[in-house]
């Protein structure tokens, strides 16, 4: 079974939040691009759980080849982390992320998957932490003609059948179907494993397969974004803190009065 896991490098969400709270996150002169030279980058958390889902299938006895693929530039650190986790193959598709939207991203990933003869299972994180759109997996399924099963917290598979436990507002939902399929993984899968020191050392020697997006046979229209970022703004965060003084009884009384005044209770 061939499993392709689509991964994305994102800004560290915790670091971004800290910069926002400190008032240090700035927009560039173009009004669109964040000045993020000092913000660390890492694998999107949901995508890391997608790799974990693939590894759990392998642990369950599924004979599979796991390929981690990402789009961007200078992806060695990201992909070596995927290799340390257990990916058999790591692939970097060279493209400028600032020129891509969800449609172009899906076109590139679908073209890559077709170029390797297809995949039995395509796994993606439910969304990316930088834009929180979650549109790309569904578009990949459309391009490949595969059914899409979103928000999975558990997977079971054999040579031809896939069983997915989905997270819904009304509880778990179990669906079954034939592969190939695209599945998005939710955080309810559980915490991903940490790579061992031995695996990290071995991953240092693993070289990614480098592919240019222009070499995937896509037309100019396929590479033309349908949505264009016009402007970004950093919200102004204001924190107001009031200290209540007096005995514990007085403080409790004051707090209840303020909560009632604010209609909180």
LINTAHU-V554829 format. One record per pair of residues at least 12 apart in sequence whose ideal C-beta (glycine too) atoms are under 7 Angstrom apart, sorted by the first residue. I is the first residue (numbers start at 1). GAP is how many residues later the second one is. If there is no record, write none. Layout:
# LINTAHU-V554829
i gap
I GAP
I GAP
This chain:
# LINTAHU-V554829
i gap
1 61
1 62
1 63
1 119
1 120
1 158
2 63
2 117
2 118
3 51
3 61
3 62
3 63
3 116
3 117
3 118
3 120
4 63
4 65
4 109
4 115
4 118
5 45
5 46
5 49
5 61
5 62
5 63
5 118
6 41
6 63
6 103
6 116
6 118
7 36
7 37
7 40
7 61
7 63
7 71
7 75
8 36
8 39
8 62
8 120
9 32
9 34
9 61
9 63
9 66
9 69
10 31
10 32
10 34
10 118
10 119
10 120
11 25
11 28
11 30
11 119
12 27
12 28
12 29
12 30
13 116
15 24
15 25
16 23
19 20
20 214
20 217
21 216
25 209
27 205
27 206
27 207
31 200
31 201
32 197
32 199
32 200
34 198
43 35
43 38
44 81
44 84
44 85
45 84
46 79
46 80
46 81
46 139
46 141
47 77
47 78
48 144
49 76
49 136
49 138
49 140
49 143
50 73
50 74
50 75
50 135
51 17
51 31
51 34
51 36
51 141
52 137
52 140
52 141
53 70
53 102
53 132
53 136
54 12
54 69
55 30
55 31
55 138
57 98
57 100
62 95
65 23
66 20
66 21
66 22
67 20
67 21
67 22
67 24
68 14
68 19
68 22
69 22
69 24
69 40
69 43
70 22
71 22
71 24
71 26
71 34
71 37
72 23
72 25
73 21
75 17
76 132
79 13
79 129
80 123
80 124
80 126
83 120
83 123
84 111
84 115
84 116
84 119
85 108
85 110
89 120
90 116
90 118
91 117
91 118
91 120
92 116
92 118
93 15
93 19
93 118
93 120
94 116
94 117
94 118
94 119
95 13
95 118
99 126
100 125
101 124
101 125
101 126
102 31
102 33
102 34
102 37
103 36
103 122
103 123
104 119
104 121
105 31
106 30
106 33
106 34
106 37
107 36
107 111
107 115
108 105
108 108
108 110
109 31
110 30
110 33
110 34
111 105
111 106
111 107
112 99
112 104
113 31
115 101
118 62
119 61
120 59
120 60
121 36
121 41
121 58
121 59
121 60
121 62
122 18
122 24
122 60
123 60
123 62
124 12
124 13
124 58
124 60
125 59
125 60
126 24
126 25
126 58
126 59
126 60
137 45
137 47
140 42
141 41
146 34
146 35
146 36
147 30
147 34
148 34
149 15
149 17
149 26
149 32
149 34
150 34
151 15
151 16
151 33
151 35
152 12
152 13
152 14
152 31
152 32
152 33
152 34
153 12
153 14
153 33
153 35
153 36
154 35
155 28
160 18
160 19
161 15
161 17
162 14
162 15
162 17
162 19
163 13
164 19
167 19
167 21
